[in-house]
Amino acid sequence: MLTTNRYYRGEALGLLYSRSSVKNHLELSELANLYMDLEQKLKAALSELKASREMYDCLVGERDDYETEIRSLDCTVGTKETKRMTDAIHVRMSRAGHRDSPRSERGGCQDLQSGPDLPYGFLGFSPGPRGFKGPRLSQGYYTVLEYLNEKGPCWSLLRIELFAYQHNRFLSDAKGKDADVIFIGDSILQALEHTEVWNQWFAPLHCLNFSIYKDLTQNVLWRVRNGELDHVDPKVIVLHVGTNNVDNSAEEISEGILEIIRTIREKHPNVYIVLPSLLPRGQYPNALREKNIKINELLKEKVANINKVEMVFIDKGFVQNDGSISHHDMHDYLIPTNAACRKAFEPIYDLLQQILSEGEIEKDLTPSE
């Protein structure tokens, strides 16, 4: 509209400044009539602009009124929606047959009366609110119900259903099958189960795979605490988790992994625990790759003197001389391809064969970095 105004005004001024040339073609009266016509159009355009501005101000006012009303309603609706989601979690997860954790384990959340405490991380793939401190952080997870009670609803129940389905399937497998080796962890191990390497090397060793895509340390800790290892008696447990905890520090992640190890050891005092190192990630050097390196270093130091805990470095050969990772090894620069799984997990396979065949293994047989 402003462009239109400038056009009319410019046209009028242009005609005035070129009066001497216009006189050769038009009478002065005709020029005056043209000027008046343009002036009327300009006034109409200005009037239209004023009306539009008034309409704009009116709409802004209505928007502000709606925002105020929405904020007011959100307090009430949000509370009701939180209760609906909380009730739905109780109903859908009650099939797993879990009891509530003690209140001390829930960080003093007094609003939860029944049903299990699910790990918050499996919904949003994050460790919980930034700056969170207290018992839940040391335990390694912040529960969904606690988050709903404090922050309100923010997800679909679909992920809860998917997590419940996978968890219940693992519980069923644990009760119905004998396994010498349990793989438990994140998408790295989950992807391994769908490769030729798994069928050729690990399936014949009587392995079960309890790994979930994008799982976090707190999720695995919750699953271990809630029955996935209660009805099995494996000789070896292979644990790989931590690369998805992108919002945690290397120290927090390593402590979370150690907490999982302690929990596993409480349930299975004599089991061997094998820790594959975290793989490098990202096509080029980056902060997450450096963090994984630090996690590996921390774990190597902390598990060195823990009986029957073996850390195996499986990250050799992924980073090229220029610091990049080839898409032939990782299509998404995170999860190994079929060929890369053979390269990465061969030392794991060799170690498992030794443990299963000998029953005991000396520390000096552990694959070295």
Sine and cosine of phi, psi and omega as CSV:
sin_phi,cos_phi,sin_psi,cos_psi,sin_omega,cos_omega
0.00,0.00,-0.63,0.77,0.05,-1.00
-0.90,0.44,-0.57,0.82,0.04,-1.00
-0.89,0.46,-0.65,0.76,0.03,-1.00
-0.89,0.46,-0.69,0.72,0.02,-1.00
-0.87,0.50,-0.73,0.69,0.00,-1.00
-0.88,0.47,-0.58,0.82,-0.01,-1.00
-0.90,0.43,-0.75,0.66,-0.02,-1.00
-0.89,0.45,-0.72,0.70,-0.03,-1.00
-0.90,0.44,-0.66,0.75,0.00,-1.00
-0.91,0.42,-0.63,0.78,0.01,-1.00
-0.90,0.44,-0.67,0.74,-0.01,-1.00
-0.90,0.43,-0.74,0.67,0.00,-1.00
-0.89,0.45,-0.62,0.79,0.01,-1.00
-0.88,0.47,-0.63,0.78,0.02,-1.00
-0.93,0.38,-0.60,0.80,0.01,-1.00
-0.91,0.41,-0.71,0.70,-0.06,-1.00
-0.94,0.34,-0.31,0.95,0.02,-1.00
-0.96,-0.29,0.54,0.84,-0.08,-1.00
-0.86,0.51,-0.64,0.77,-0.07,-1.00
-0.88,0.48,-0.61,0.79,0.01,-1.00
-0.98,0.22,-0.52,0.85,-0.02,-1.00
-0.92,0.38,-0.57,0.82,-0.04,-1.00
-0.85,0.53,-0.44,0.90,0.00,-1.00
-0.94,0.33,-0.31,0.95,-0.09,-1.00
-0.86,-0.52,-0.42,0.91,-0.07,-1.00
-0.76,-0.66,0.48,-0.87,0.14,-0.99
-0.97,0.24,0.46,-0.89,-0.01,-1.00
-0.85,0.53,-0.58,0.81,0.00,-1.00
-0.91,0.41,-0.60,0.80,0.03,-1.00
-0.92,0.40,-0.62,0.79,0.04,-1.00
-0.90,0.44,-0.65,0.76,0.01,-1.00
-0.90,0.44,-0.66,0.75,0.03,-1.00
-0.89,0.45,-0.66,0.75,0.02,-1.00
-0.90,0.44,-0.66,0.75,0.02,-1.00
-0.89,0.46,-0.71,0.71,0.00,-1.00
-0.89,0.45,-0.61,0.79,0.02,-1.00
-0.90,0.43,-0.67,0.74,0.04,-1.00
-0.92,0.40,-0.59,0.81,0.02,-1.00
-0.90,0.43,-0.63,0.77,0.04,-1.00
-0.90,0.43,-0.67,0.74,0.03,-1.00
-0.89,0.45,-0.61,0.79,0.02,-1.00
-0.91,0.42,-0.69,0.73,0.03,-1.00
-0.89,0.46,-0.63,0.78,0.02,-1.00
-0.91,0.42,-0.64,0.77,0.01,-1.00
-0.91,0.41,-0.65,0.76,0.03,-1.00
-0.91,0.42,-0.62,0.79,0.04,-1.00
-0.90,0.43,-0.65,0.76,0.04,-1.00
-0.90,0.43,-0.64,0.77,0.03,-1.00
-0.89,0.46,-0.68,0.74,0.02,-1.00
-0.89,0.46,-0.66,0.75,0.02,-1.00
-0.90,0.43,-0.64,0.77,0.02,-1.00
-0.91,0.42,-0.63,0.78,0.02,-1.00
-0.90,0.43,-0.66,0.75,0.04,-1.00
-0.90,0.44,-0.65,0.76,0.05,-1.00
-0.90,0.44,-0.65,0.76,0.02,-1.00
-0.88,0.48,-0.73,0.68,0.01,-1.00
-0.88,0.48,-0.61,0.79,0.02,-1.00
-0.90,0.43,-0.69,0.73,0.00,-1.00
-0.91,0.41,-0.63,0.78,0.04,-1.00
-0.88,0.48,-0.67,0.74,0.03,-1.00
-0.89,0.46,-0.68,0.73,0.04,-1.00
-0.90,0.45,-0.65,0.76,0.03,-1.00
-0.87,0.50,-0.71,0.71,0.00,-1.00
-0.89,0.46,-0.62,0.78,0.03,-1.00
-0.90,0.44,-0.67,0.74,0.02,-1.00
-0.90,0.44,-0.66,0.75,0.00,-1.00
-0.88,0.47,-0.67,0.74,0.03,-1.00
-0.88,0.47,-0.68,0.73,0.00,-1.00
-0.92,0.40,-0.64,0.77,0.00,-1.00
-0.90,0.44,-0.69,0.72,0.02,-1.00
-0.88,0.48,-0.62,0.78,0.02,-1.00
-0.91,0.41,-0.71,0.70,0.00,-1.00
-0.93,0.38,-0.54,0.84,-0.09,-1.00
-0.87,0.49,-0.56,0.83,0.01,-1.00
-0.88,0.47,-0.70,0.72,-0.02,-1.00
-0.96,0.27,-0.77,0.64,-0.03,-1.00
-0.89,0.45,-0.65,0.76,-0.01,-1.00
-0.87,0.49,-0.66,0.75,0.03,-1.00
-0.89,0.45,-0.70,0.72,0.01,-1.00
-0.91,0.42,-0.65,0.76,-0.02,-1.00
-0.92,0.38,-0.62,0.79,0.05,-1.00
-0.86,0.50,-0.71,0.71,0.03,-1.00
-0.89,0.45,-0.64,0.76,0.01,-1.00
-0.88,0.47,-0.71,0.71,-0.01,-1.00
-0.92,0.39,-0.65,0.76,0.03,-1.00
-0.88,0.48,-0.71,0.70,0.03,-1.00
-0.88,0.47,-0.64,0.77,-0.01,-1.00
-0.91,0.42,-0.61,0.79,0.04,-1.00
-0.88,0.47,-0.71,0.71,0.01,-1.00
-0.86,0.51,-0.72,0.69,-0.06,-1.00
-0.91,0.42,-0.74,0.67,-0.11,-0.99
-0.95,0.32,-0.54,0.84,-0.05,-1.00
-1.00,-0.05,-0.13,0.99,-0.01,-1.00
-0.90,0.44,-0.37,0.93,0.01,-1.00
-0.89,0.45,-0.42,0.91,0.01,-1.00
-0.96,0.28,-0.29,0.96,0.10,-0.99
0.97,0.25,0.44,0.90,-0.02,-1.00
-1.00,-0.05,0.54,-0.84,0.12,-0.99
-1.00,-0.05,0.26,-0.96,0.10,-1.00
-0.89,0.46,0.52,-0.85,0.18,-0.98
-0.95,0.32,0.38,-0.92,0.09,-1.00
-0.84,0.55,0.45,-0.89,-0.04,-1.00
-0.87,0.50,-0.53,0.85,0.02,-1.00
-0.89,0.46,-0.53,0.85,0.02,-1.00
-0.98,0.22,-0.30,0.95,-0.02,-1.00
-1.00,-0.10,0.16,0.99,0.03,-1.00
0.94,0.35,0.43,0.90,0.06,-1.00
0.98,0.20,0.36,0.93,0.03,-1.00
-0.95,0.30,0.93,-0.36,-0.15,-0.99
-1.00,0.00,-0.12,0.99,-0.10,-1.00
-1.00,0.06,-0.21,0.98,-0.07,-1.00
-1.00,0.01,0.84,-0.54,-0.07,-1.00
-0.94,-0.35,-0.46,0.89,-0.05,-1.00
-0.42,-0.91,0.26,-0.96,0.03,-1.00
1.00,0.04,0.21,-0.98,-0.06,-1.00
-0.99,0.16,0.30,-0.95,0.11,-0.99
-0.99,-0.17,0.94,-0.33,0.01,-1.00
-1.00,0.09,0.49,-0.87,0.05,-1.00
-0.96,0.28,0.76,-0.65,-0.01,-1.00
-0.88,0.47,-0.56,0.83,-0.16,-0.99
-0.86,0.51,-0.51,0.86,-0.09,-1.00
-0.93,0.36,-0.28,0.96,0.04,-1.00
-0.99,0.12,-0.77,0.63,-0.12,-0.99
-0.94,-0.33,0.02,1.00,-0.01,-1.00
0.83,0.56,0.66,0.75,0.05,-1.00
-0.61,-0.79,0.33,-0.94,-0.13,-0.99
-0.99,0.17,-0.03,1.00,-0.06,-1.00
0.86,-0.52,0.02,-1.00,-0.04,-1.00
-0.84,0.55,0.65,-0.76,0.01,-1.00
-0.88,0.47,0.62,-0.79,0.00,-1.00
0.99,0.17,0.08,1.00,-0.02,-1.00
-0.91,0.41,0.73,-0.68,0.02,-1.00
-0.76,-0.64,0.36,-0.93,0.09,-1.00
0.84,-0.55,-0.15,-0.99,-0.10,-0.99
-0.83,0.56,-0.60,0.80,-0.09,-1.00
-0.92,0.40,-0.55,0.83,0.02,-1.00
-0.92,0.39,-0.68,0.73,0.01,-1.00
-0.92,0.40,-0.49,0.87,0.05,-1.00
-0.96,0.27,-0.41,0.91,0.06,-1.00
0.98,-0.20,-0.04,1.00,0.06,-1.00
-0.53,-0.85,0.41,-0.91,0.00,-1.00
-0.84,-0.54,0.88,-0.47,-0.23,-0.97
-0.97,0.23,0.44,-0.90,0.01,-1.00
-0.87,0.50,-0.70,0.72,-0.05,-1.00
-0.90,0.43,-0.61,0.79,0.07,-1.00
-0.90,0.43,-0.68,0.74,0.00,-1.00
-0.90,0.44,-0.67,0.74,0.02,-1.00
-0.88,0.47,-0.67,0.74,-0.02,-1.00
-0.91,0.41,-0.53,0.85,-0.07,-1.00
-1.00,-0.06,-0.59,0.81,-0.15,-0.99
-0.93,-0.38,-0.32,0.95,-0.05,-1.00
1.00,-0.03,0.16,-0.99,-0.09,-1.00
-0.95,0.31,0.58,-0.81,0.05,-1.00
-0.47,-0.88,0.12,0.99,0.01,-1.00
-0.67,-0.74,0.29,-0.96,0.18,-0.98
-0.97,0.24,0.41,-0.91,0.06,-1.00
-0.97,0.24,-0.08,1.00,-0.05,-1.00
-0.86,0.52,-0.69,0.73,-0.03,-1.00
-0.92,0.39,-0.53,0.85,0.08,-1.00
-0.90,0.44,-0.68,0.73,0.02,-1.00
-0.88,0.47,-0.69,0.72,-0.03,-1.00
-0.91,0.42,-0.69,0.72,0.01,-1.00
-0.89,0.45,-0.68,0.73,0.01,-1.00
-0.88,0.47,-0.66,0.75,0.00,-1.00
-0.88,0.47,-0.74,0.68,-0.02,-1.00
-0.91,0.41,-0.69,0.72,0.00,-1.00
-0.88,0.47,-0.71,0.71,0.01,-1.00
-0.91,0.42,-0.58,0.82,0.04,-1.00
-0.91,0.42,-0.65,0.76,0.04,-1.00
-0.91,0.42,-0.63,0.77,0.05,-1.00
-0.87,0.49,-0.66,0.75,0.02,-1.00
-0.91,0.41,-0.69,0.72,0.02,-1.00
-0.89,0.46,-0.62,0.79,-0.02,-1.00
-0.90,0.43,-0.58,0.82,-0.02,-1.00
-0.99,0.15,-0.48,0.88,-0.15,-0.99
-0.98,-0.20,-0.10,0.99,-0.08,-1.00
-0.71,-0.70,0.58,-0.82,0.13,-0.99
-1.00,0.01,0.69,-0.72,-0.02,-1.00
-0.66,-0.75,0.72,-0.69,0.11,-0.99
-1.00,0.09,-0.45,0.89,-0.05,-1.00
-0.72,-0.69,0.72,-0.69,0.11,-0.99
-0.90,-0.43,0.83,-0.56,0.18,-0.98
-1.00,-0.10,0.79,-0.62,0.01,-1.00
-0.65,-0.76,0.72,-0.70,-0.02,-1.00
0.31,-0.95,-0.68,-0.73,-0.19,-0.98
-0.94,-0.34,-0.38,-0.92,-0.11,-0.99
-0.92,0.39,-0.39,0.92,0.03,-1.00
-0.89,0.46,-0.73,0.68,0.02,-1.00
-0.97,0.25,-0.55,0.83,0.04,-1.00
-0.89,0.46,-0.68,0.74,0.02,-1.00
-0.91,0.42,-0.56,0.83,0.01,-1.00
-0.85,0.53,-0.59,0.81,-0.05,-1.00
-0.90,0.44,-0.32,0.95,-0.05,-1.00
-0.97,-0.26,0.43,0.90,0.00,-1.00
-0.90,-0.43,0.26,-0.97,0.09,-1.00
-0.90,0.44,-0.52,0.85,0.00,-1.00
-0.86,0.50,-0.67,0.74,0.01,-1.00
-0.89,0.46,-0.76,0.65,-0.03,-1.00
-0.90,0.44,-0.58,0.81,-0.07,-1.00
-0.99,0.14,-0.67,0.74,-0.13,-0.99
-0.98,-0.19,-0.78,0.63,-0.25,-0.97
-1.00,-0.04,-0.60,0.80,0.03,-1.00
-0.83,0.55,-0.67,0.74,0.03,-1.00
-0.91,0.42,-0.27,0.96,0.01,-1.00
-1.00,0.04,0.17,0.98,-0.01,-1.00
0.87,0.49,0.87,0.49,-0.03,-1.00
-0.97,-0.25,0.58,-0.81,0.21,-0.98
-0.91,-0.42,0.55,-0.83,-0.04,-1.00
-0.88,-0.48,0.94,-0.35,0.02,-1.00
-0.96,-0.29,0.83,0.56,-0.05,-1.00
-0.91,-0.41,0.54,-0.84,-0.07,-1.00
-0.78,-0.63,0.68,-0.73,0.00,-1.00
-0.81,0.59,0.80,-0.60,0.06,-1.00
0.89,0.46,0.41,0.91,0.02,-1.00
-0.92,0.39,0.44,-0.90,0.00,-1.00
-0.93,-0.38,0.18,-0.98,0.02,-1.00
-0.85,0.53,-0.67,0.75,-0.03,-1.00
-0.92,0.38,-0.52,0.85,0.04,-1.00
-0.93,0.37,-0.72,0.70,0.01,-1.00
-0.89,0.45,-0.65,0.76,0.04,-1.00
-0.86,0.51,-0.71,0.71,0.03,-1.00
-0.88,0.48,-0.68,0.73,-0.04,-1.00
-0.91,0.41,-0.62,0.78,0.05,-1.00
-0.91,0.40,-0.65,0.76,0.00,-1.00
-0.94,0.34,-0.33,0.94,-0.11,-0.99
-0.91,-0.41,0.62,0.78,0.33,-0.94
0.97,-0.25,-0.14,0.99,-0.10,-1.00
-0.93,0.38,-0.38,0.93,0.02,-1.00
-0.92,-0.38,0.18,0.98,-0.10,-1.00
-0.98,0.22,-0.45,0.89,-0.11,-0.99
-0.90,-0.44,0.42,0.91,0.08,-1.00
-0.80,-0.60,0.37,-0.93,0.03,-1.00
-0.72,-0.69,0.92,0.39,-0.07,-1.00
-0.97,0.25,0.40,-0.92,0.12,-0.99
-1.00,0.09,-0.49,0.87,-0.05,-1.00
-0.67,-0.74,0.62,-0.78,0.17,-0.99
-0.85,-0.53,0.82,-0.58,0.05,-1.00
-0.98,-0.18,0.87,-0.49,-0.09,-1.00
-0.89,-0.45,0.84,-0.54,0.09,-1.00
-0.67,-0.74,0.91,-0.41,0.01,-1.00
-0.30,-0.95,0.39,-0.92,0.07,-1.00
0.77,-0.64,-0.47,0.88,-0.07,-1.00
-0.93,0.37,-0.37,0.93,0.01,-1.00
-1.00,0.05,-0.13,0.99,0.02,-1.00
-0.99,0.17,0.89,0.45,-0.16,-0.99
-0.92,0.38,-0.39,0.92,-0.03,-1.00
-1.00,-0.03,-0.07,1.00,0.01,-1.00
-0.99,-0.13,0.39,-0.92,0.09,-1.00
-0.98,0.18,0.26,-0.97,0.03,-1.00
-0.87,0.49,-0.61,0.79,0.01,-1.00
-0.91,0.41,-0.68,0.73,0.01,-1.00
-0.91,0.42,-0.65,0.76,-0.02,-1.00
-0.92,0.40,-0.71,0.70,0.01,-1.00
-0.89,0.45,-0.61,0.80,0.04,-1.00
-0.92,0.39,-0.61,0.79,0.07,-1.00
-0.88,0.47,-0.66,0.75,0.03,-1.00
-0.91,0.41,-0.65,0.76,0.04,-1.00
-0.90,0.43,-0.58,0.82,0.05,-1.00
-0.91,0.41,-0.62,0.79,0.08,-1.00
-0.89,0.46,-0.68,0.73,0.02,-1.00
-0.87,0.50,-0.70,0.71,0.01,-1.00
-0.89,0.46,-0.64,0.77,0.00,-1.00
-0.93,0.38,-0.66,0.75,0.06,-1.00
-0.88,0.48,-0.68,0.73,-0.04,-1.00
-0.91,0.41,-0.54,0.84,0.07,-1.00
-0.90,0.44,-0.59,0.80,-0.02,-1.00
-0.99,0.11,-0.53,0.85,-0.05,-1.00
-0.69,-0.72,1.00,0.10,-0.11,-0.99
-0.87,0.50,-0.47,0.88,-0.11,-0.99
-0.96,-0.27,0.10,1.00,-0.07,-1.00
-0.97,0.23,0.58,-0.82,0.17,-0.98
-0.99,0.17,0.68,-0.74,0.05,-1.00
-0.90,-0.44,0.86,-0.51,-0.01,-1.00
-0.96,-0.30,0.80,-0.60,-0.01,-1.00
-0.93,-0.37,0.98,-0.17,0.18,-0.98
-0.92,0.39,0.65,-0.76,0.02,-1.00
-0.91,0.41,0.42,-0.91,0.09,-1.00
-0.94,0.35,0.68,-0.74,-0.04,-1.00
-0.99,0.16,0.43,-0.90,0.14,-0.99
-0.90,0.43,0.43,-0.90,-0.04,-1.00
-0.63,-0.78,0.41,-0.91,-0.02,-1.00
1.00,0.02,0.62,-0.78,-0.04,-1.00
-0.89,0.45,-0.59,0.81,-0.02,-1.00
-0.81,-0.58,0.26,-0.96,-0.01,-1.00
-0.79,0.61,0.68,-0.74,-0.06,-1.00
-0.41,-0.91,0.13,-0.99,-0.08,-1.00
-0.91,0.42,-0.61,0.79,-0.01,-1.00
-0.92,0.39,-0.60,0.80,0.05,-1.00
-0.90,0.43,-0.68,0.73,0.03,-1.00
-0.89,0.45,-0.60,0.80,0.02,-1.00
-0.91,0.42,-0.65,0.76,0.04,-1.00
-0.88,0.47,-0.62,0.79,0.06,-1.00
-0.88,0.48,-0.69,0.72,0.00,-1.00
-0.92,0.40,-0.63,0.78,0.05,-1.00
-0.86,0.50,-0.70,0.71,0.02,-1.00
-0.87,0.50,-0.67,0.75,0.00,-1.00
-0.91,0.42,-0.69,0.73,0.01,-1.00
-0.89,0.45,-0.70,0.72,-0.01,-1.00
-0.92,0.40,-0.65,0.76,0.02,-1.00
-0.84,0.54,-0.67,0.74,0.00,-1.00
-0.94,0.33,-0.66,0.75,-0.13,-0.99
-0.98,0.21,-0.47,0.88,-0.03,-1.00
-0.99,-0.12,-0.01,1.00,-0.10,-1.00
-0.85,0.53,-0.58,0.82,-0.07,-1.00
-0.95,-0.32,0.24,0.97,0.05,-1.00
-1.00,-0.03,0.82,-0.57,-0.06,-1.00
-0.89,0.45,0.69,-0.72,0.07,-1.00
0.86,0.51,0.54,0.84,0.17,-0.99
-0.83,-0.55,0.88,-0.48,-0.08,-1.00
-0.88,-0.48,0.81,-0.59,0.11,-0.99
-0.98,-0.19,0.76,-0.65,-0.05,-1.00
-0.86,-0.51,0.84,-0.54,0.01,-1.00
-0.99,0.14,0.89,-0.45,-0.06,-1.00
-0.91,-0.42,0.22,0.98,-0.14,-0.99
-1.00,-0.10,0.06,1.00,-0.04,-1.00
-0.95,0.31,0.62,-0.79,0.09,-1.00
1.00,0.03,-0.02,1.00,0.00,-1.00
-1.00,0.04,-0.67,0.75,-0.03,-1.00
-1.00,0.06,0.82,-0.57,-0.02,-1.00
-0.99,0.13,0.08,-1.00,-0.09,-1.00
-0.86,0.51,-0.52,0.85,-0.01,-1.00
-1.00,0.05,0.11,0.99,0.02,-1.00
1.00,0.02,-0.06,1.00,-0.03,-1.00
-1.00,-0.02,0.26,-0.97,0.11,-0.99
-0.91,-0.42,0.72,-0.70,-0.04,-1.00
-0.98,0.20,0.58,-0.82,0.07,-1.00
-0.93,0.36,-0.24,0.97,0.09,-1.00
-0.95,0.32,-0.41,0.91,0.04,-1.00
-1.00,-0.06,-0.57,0.82,0.01,-1.00
-0.60,-0.80,0.94,-0.35,-0.01,-1.00
-0.87,0.50,-0.67,0.75,-0.03,-1.00
-0.96,-0.27,0.20,0.98,0.00,-1.00
0.87,0.49,0.52,0.85,0.08,-1.00
-0.60,-0.80,-0.78,0.63,-0.07,-1.00
-0.98,-0.21,0.77,-0.63,-0.05,-1.00
-0.91,0.42,0.55,-0.83,0.13,-0.99
-0.96,0.27,0.07,-1.00,0.03,-1.00
-0.83,0.56,-0.74,0.68,-0.01,-1.00
-0.90,0.43,-0.65,0.76,-0.01,-1.00
-0.93,0.36,-0.53,0.85,0.06,-1.00
-0.88,0.48,-0.62,0.79,0.04,-1.00
-0.89,0.46,-0.68,0.74,0.01,-1.00
-0.92,0.38,-0.68,0.74,-0.10,-0.99
-0.97,0.26,-0.66,0.75,-0.17,-0.98
-0.99,-0.15,0.08,1.00,0.07,-1.00
-0.88,0.48,-0.69,0.72,0.06,-1.00
-0.90,0.44,-0.50,0.87,0.08,-1.00
-0.92,0.40,-0.70,0.71,0.02,-1.00
-0.88,0.48,-0.70,0.72,0.01,-1.00
-0.88,0.48,-0.68,0.74,-0.01,-1.00
-0.92,0.39,-0.66,0.75,0.02,-1.00
-0.88,0.47,-0.66,0.76,0.04,-1.00
-0.87,0.50,-0.67,0.75,0.01,-1.00
-0.91,0.42,-0.72,0.69,-0.02,-1.00
-0.89,0.45,-0.72,0.70,-0.06,-1.00
-0.94,0.33,-0.52,0.85,-0.04,-1.00
-1.00,0.10,-0.52,0.85,-0.07,-1.00
-0.98,-0.19,-0.36,0.93,-0.02,-1.00
0.99,0.15,-0.66,0.76,0.05,-1.00
-0.79,-0.62,0.45,-0.89,0.00,-1.00
-0.60,-0.80,0.71,-0.71,0.00,-1.00
-0.98,0.18,0.41,-0.91,-0.02,-1.00
-0.86,0.50,-0.57,0.82,-0.08,-1.00
-0.96,0.28,-0.05,1.00,0.08,-1.00
-1.00,-0.01,-0.11,0.99,-0.01,-1.00
-0.92,0.39,0.76,-0.65,0.06,-1.00
-0.82,0.57,0.74,-0.67,-0.07,-1.00
-1.00,-0.05,0.27,-0.96,0.02,-1.00
-0.94,0.35,0.00,0.00,0.00,0.00
